[in-house]
Amino acid sequence: MAKVRGQISLEPSVWDDQAEGYLKKVWKGSKSFLSDTRQDVKEKKASLYKAVYESKVVGCLVIRVEKFKNGSSDLVMVAASGRVKEGSLLDTFLPELPKIAKLNGCTSVRMHTSSKAVMNFYEKHGYEEAERIYKKEVC
């Protein structure tokens, strides 16, 4: 258990209804992405952490390690969701990610978002834009 920001801790967990409740908010109805993430956690291809504050679960974080042919690897934040009155859970999650990355032999941390507000938040925590992804729906 990693203590962060005073009373909040991140605790390794397993997928359950509570985690599903938090994480389905992230994908706004994308059942396939939620289903894929659930399966990855159950198959241990990704790790689930619960954020605990005053003995209550207040959020969830899913991460995975992505390995490359050159031998390097990234820790990828797949999803994060939750809330506390006292502040942002991202303020809790982001400082812990480099620590978790080092423990897993990763050389960097990566996350994806389309939210400009979240992009600005990441930048305030020292993250830099690394790529842009373009998508076109086909019927």
matplotlib code that plots the C-alpha trace (Angstrom):
import matplotlib.pyplot as plt

x = [0.0, 1.4, 0.5, -0.1, -1.4, -2.0, -4.9, -5.3, -3.7, -3.5, -4.2, -3.8, -7.2, -9.2, -12.1, -15.4, -18.8, -17.3, -14.4, -16.8, -19.0, -16.1, -14.5, -17.6, -17.8, -14.4, -15.6, -19.1, -20.9, -18.1, -19.0, -16.2, -13.5, -14.8, -15.1, -11.5, -10.1, -12.0, -10.6, -7.1, -7.3, -8.7, -5.9, -3.3, -2.3, -3.3, -3.4, -6.2, -5.7, -8.4, -7.9, -8.9, -9.7, -11.0, -11.5, -13.7, -12.9, -13.1, -11.8, -9.9, -6.8, -5.9, -2.4, -0.5, 3.1, 3.7, 7.0, 8.7, 11.1, 14.0, 13.7, 12.2, 8.8, 6.2, 3.8, 0.4, -2.4, -5.4, -8.1, -8.6, -11.9, -13.1, -13.5, -12.8, -14.1, -10.6, -9.0, -8.3, -7.5, -5.2, -3.1, -2.8, -2.4, 0.2, 3.0, 2.7, 3.0, 6.7, 7.3, 5.2, 6.9, 10.4, 9.3, 8.2, 11.4, 9.7, 11.5, 8.5, 4.8, 2.2, -1.5, -4.0, -6.8, -8.9, -9.8, -8.0, -8.6, -6.9, -4.1, -3.4, -3.5, -0.9, 1.4, 1.2, 2.6, 5.5, 4.1, 4.7, 2.7, 4.3, 1.9, -1.4, -3.8, -6.3, -9.4, -12.1, -15.2, -16.0, -19.4]
y = [0.0, 3.4, 6.3, 9.5, 13.0, 12.5, 10.2, 8.7, 5.4, 3.3, -0.4, -3.2, -4.8, -7.1, -6.3, -6.1, -4.3, -1.3, -0.9, -1.4, 1.4, 3.8, 2.9, 2.7, 6.5, 6.9, 5.4, 7.0, 3.9, 2.2, -1.4, -2.9, -0.8, -1.5, -5.2, -5.3, -3.6, -5.9, -8.9, -7.5, -7.0, -10.5, -12.0, -9.8, -7.9, -4.8, -3.9, -2.3, 0.0, 1.4, 4.8, 4.7, 7.7, 7.6, 3.8, 4.3, 3.5, 6.9, 5.9, 3.4, 3.4, 0.9, 0.6, -1.8, -2.2, -2.0, -3.5, -2.6, -4.4, -2.2, -3.5, -0.4, -0.3, 2.3, 2.3, 3.2, 4.7, 3.0, 4.7, 6.7, 7.7, 8.9, 12.0, 13.4, 16.7, 17.8, 17.7, 15.9, 12.2, 12.9, 14.8, 11.5, 9.2, 11.2, 11.4, 7.6, 6.6, 7.2, 5.2, 2.3, 2.6, 2.2, -0.8, -2.4, -1.6, 1.0, 4.0, 6.3, 6.9, 7.4, 8.3, 9.2, 11.8, 13.9, 16.3, 19.7, 20.2, 16.9, 17.7, 20.9, 19.1, 16.5, 19.3, 21.0, 17.7, 17.7, 15.5, 16.6, 15.9, 13.0, 12.3, 13.1, 10.4, 11.0, 8.9, 8.6, 6.5, 4.3, 2.8]
z = [0.0, -1.0, 1.2, -0.8, -0.1, 3.6, 4.1, 0.6, -0.2, -3.4, -2.8, -5.3, -6.0, -8.2, -10.5, -8.8, -9.1, -7.3, -9.7, -12.6, -11.3, -11.2, -14.5, -16.6, -16.2, -18.0, -21.3, -21.4, -22.6, -24.5, -23.4, -25.5, -24.0, -20.5, -21.2, -22.7, -19.6, -17.2, -19.1, -19.0, -15.3, -14.7, -16.9, -15.1, -18.3, -16.4, -12.7, -10.8, -7.8, -5.5, -3.9, -0.3, 1.8, 5.4, 5.0, 2.0, -1.7, -3.5, -6.9, -9.2, -11.3, -14.0, -15.4, -17.6, -18.8, -22.5, -23.7, -27.0, -29.3, -28.3, -24.7, -23.2, -21.6, -20.7, -17.8, -19.3, -17.3, -18.9, -16.8, -13.6, -12.0, -8.7, -6.5, -3.1, -1.7, -0.6, -4.1, -7.3, -7.3, -10.3, -7.7, -5.9, -8.9, -11.0, -8.4, -7.8, -11.4, -11.8, -8.6, -9.9, -13.3, -11.8, -9.7, -13.0, -14.9, -17.1, -18.5, -18.9, -18.1, -20.7, -20.8, -23.4, -23.2, -25.5, -22.7, -23.0, -19.2, -18.4, -20.9, -19.1, -15.7, -17.0, -18.2, -14.8, -13.4, -15.8, -18.6, -22.2, -25.3, -27.1, -30.0, -31.5, -32.6, -35.5, -36.0, -38.6, -38.2, -41.2, -41.8]

ax = plt.figure().add_subplot(projection="3d")
ax.plot(x, y, z, "-o")
ax.set_aspect("equal")
plt.show()
